[in-house]
Every structure is written in structure tokens, then in C-alpha cells.
């Protein structure tokens, strides 16, 4: 299964998403990956050349899409959306063929703690369900220490399903069922 974007990426009067361009967005993402609120959870505070290699590989991986989220035209977030059954996460839960997953970060520190992640995540998860009607779950596996992002996912309809050990971290498995998306939890 490849990552056919299907439904157009989310766009509203204030928020939009676009595919990351590894070279054009390198300075932007490099700056975000070196922010103190990002480093402990992403551990991609790499030299520019190594991050360029990572981003090029990520955008060339056919099981995921790498996006930049903007608010009022200003880039503020980095996203990796993926097909869960083709991800190492699949061994930790009963992954269905069309389950999708999401990783996110809000880059500028002055934009954190203002509900921005919640608004963008809600929009992106709705898009993930819209782009393939067979998707029944959107999953996430944030670092177990990142309580702020746990609250963001919970506010967007994700339910904690337990701690898991991944190759690079101890994580909290969180799942949003399609039928919970519109239940007012956002």
C-alpha cells in the first residue's frame, strides 16, 4: 500500500498542510528539531547534513507522508502520517490493513501551550479518516514522558491503550476510533 494522499490535505481559513520539501524546509525543520521542548522526544537534533538525509529518506518512504502544518500562512508544525500495519508499531496492537498513524511536533516554542496542536491534530485526523473510508483507527505512540502531548491526543478523541516498548523509546499507545472522532471530545 502506498501513501496516496486521496482526499486533499486539510485547509481552512487559518490552517493548512503541505508536503515537506526536504531541501527547501531543511533550515526550518533543523531549527525546530533543536528546540528544548522537541529534543527529548524526537532526538533528531542532528547536524544539517544528517537531518537532510533523514528527511529525504522519510519523504521517500512509501508508507508515510511528511507534512508541514501552517497557521495563517506561517509554518508551525511537522507531521509524519503513516500506514500503521507497515510500521514497527504494528506488532504492539491488532493493526488493521488501513489503520493510519501520526507523529507531530509544534516547532516554535512561543506557539506551544496555546491549543494549536489540538486544533491542527483534529483537522489532520479528520483528513486521515476521510482519505480512506476503510480506516477504522488512527494511532499514535508518543513518548511516555510527554504528558502534554498525551493530553492533546486525548482531547482529540484518542484513548490510551497502555505502555509499549519501541526500538527508540517507551511509549503510550493511543488509538482514535473512527466512531469517536465526532463525539465531542475535541
C-alpha positions in Angstrom: 0.0 0.0 0.0 1.4 3.4 -0.9 0.5 6.7 0.6 -1.9 8.1 -2.0 -3.0 11.3 -0.4 -6.6 10.7 -1.6 -8.5 13.5 0.0 -7.0 16.9 -0.4 -4.9 17.9 2.5 -6.8 19.8 5.2 -7.1 23.6 4.6 -9.2 26.2 6.4 -9.1 29.9 6.7 -6.4 29.7 9.3 -4.7 26.3 8.9 -3.2 24.3 6.1 -0.9 21.4 5.4 1.5 20.7 2.6 4.1 18.0 1.8 7.5 18.7 3.2 10.3 19.5 0.7 13.5 18.0 2.3 15.8 20.7 1.0 13.6 23.8 1.0 12.3 23.0 4.5 15.7 21.9 6.0 16.5 25.1 7.8 13.0 25.3 9.3 12.9 21.7 10.5 16.5 21.8 11.6 15.7 24.8 13.9 12.6 23.0 15.3 14.5 19.8 16.0 16.9 21.7 18.1 14.3 23.4 20.3 14.5 22.3 24.0 10.8 21.2 24.0 11.4 18.9 20.9 14.8 17.4 21.5 13.9 14.9 24.3 11.1 13.4 22.3 12.3 13.4 18.7 16.0 13.1 19.3 16.6 14.5 15.8 18.8 17.3 16.9 21.3 16.3 14.2 23.8 18.2 12.1 22.1 19.6 9.0 23.6 17.0 6.6 22.3 14.1 8.8 18.9 15.7 9.2 18.7 16.2 5.4 19.4 12.5 4.9 16.7 11.7 7.4 14.1 14.0 5.8 15.0 12.7 2.3 14.5 9.1 3.5 11.3 9.9 5.3 9.8 11.6 2.3 10.9 8.8 0.0 9.3 6.1 2.3 6.1 4.9 0.6 4.4 4.0 3.9 4.3 7.6 5.2 3.7 11.2 4.2 5.8 14.0 5.8 3.9 17.3 6.1 4.4 20.9 7.3 1.4 22.4 9.0 0.9 26.2 8.9 -1.4 28.7 10.6 -2.3 31.9 8.8 0.4 31.0 6.3 3.2 30.6 8.9 4.8 27.1 9.2 4.4 25.9 12.8 4.4 22.1 12.8 6.0 19.0 11.4 4.0 15.8 10.8 4.6 12.2 9.8 1.5 10.3 8.9 1.8 6.6 8.1 0.1 3.3 7.4 0.3 1.5 10.8 0.3 -2.0 9.5 3.6 -1.3 7.7 5.2 0.3 10.7 7.1 -1.3 13.6 4.1 -0.3 15.8 2.0 -3.0 14.2 3.5 -5.7 16.4 2.1 -3.9 19.5 -1.6 -4.0 18.7 -4.0 -5.7 16.3 -3.2 -3.4 13.4 -5.9 -3.4 10.7 -4.9 -3.0 7.0 -6.0 0.6 6.7 -5.1 1.9 10.2 -3.1 5.1 10.0 -0.7 6.7 12.5 0.5 10.2 13.3 3.6 11.8 14.8 3.6 15.6 15.4 5.5 18.5 16.8 4.9 22.1 17.2 8.2 23.8 16.4 8.2 27.4 17.6 8.3 27.4 21.4 6.1 30.5 21.6 3.3 28.6 19.8 3.2 25.7 22.3 0.6 25.6 25.1 -2.0 27.6 23.2 -4.2 24.8 21.9 -2.6 24.9 18.5 -1.6 21.3 18.5 -5.2 20.3 19.3 -6.7 22.3 16.5 -4.2 21.0 13.9 -4.4 17.4 15.1 -8.2 17.4 15.0 -8.0 18.6 11.4 -5.4 16.1 10.4 -7.1 13.1 12.0 -10.3 14.0 10.3 -8.4 14.1 7.0 -6.8 10.7 7.7 -10.3 9.2 8.1 -11.6 11.0 5.0 -8.7 9.9 2.7 -9.6 6.3 3.1 -13.1 5.2 4.2 -11.6 1.8 5.2 -9.6 3.4 8.0 -11.1 2.5 11.4 -8.3 3.7 13.6 -5.7 6.4 13.8 -2.9 5.5 16.2 -0.1 7.4 17.9 2.7 6.3 20.2 4.0 9.4 22.0 6.9 9.2 24.4 5.7 8.1 27.8 7.2 11.2 29.4 5.4 13.6 27.1 2.3 14.2 29.2 1.4 17.4 27.3 1.0 15.6 24.0 -0.9 12.8 25.8 -3.5 15.4 26.8 -3.6 16.8 23.2 -4.3 13.4 21.8 -6.9 12.6 24.4 -8.7 15.9 23.7 -8.8 14.8 20.0 -10.6 11.5 20.8 -7.5 9.3 21.3 -7.7 6.7 24.1 -4.7 5.4 25.9 -4.3 1.7 25.5 -1.1 1.1 27.5 2.6 1.5 27.6 4.7 -0.2 24.9 8.4 -0.6 24.3 9.5 0.6 20.8 13.1 0.3 19.5 13.8 4.0 20.2 11.5 4.8 23.2 9.0 3.7 25.8 5.7 5.0 24.5 2.0 5.3 25.3 -0.1 3.6 22.6 -3.1 5.8 21.9 -5.9 5.0 19.4 -8.7 7.1 17.9 -11.6 5.0 16.7 -13.5 6.4 13.7 -16.7 6.4 15.7 -15.1 8.6 18.5 -14.0 11.3 16.1 -17.2 13.3 16.3 -18.2 12.6 19.9 -17.4 16.0 21.3 -14.1 15.1 23.0 -12.3 17.6 20.9 
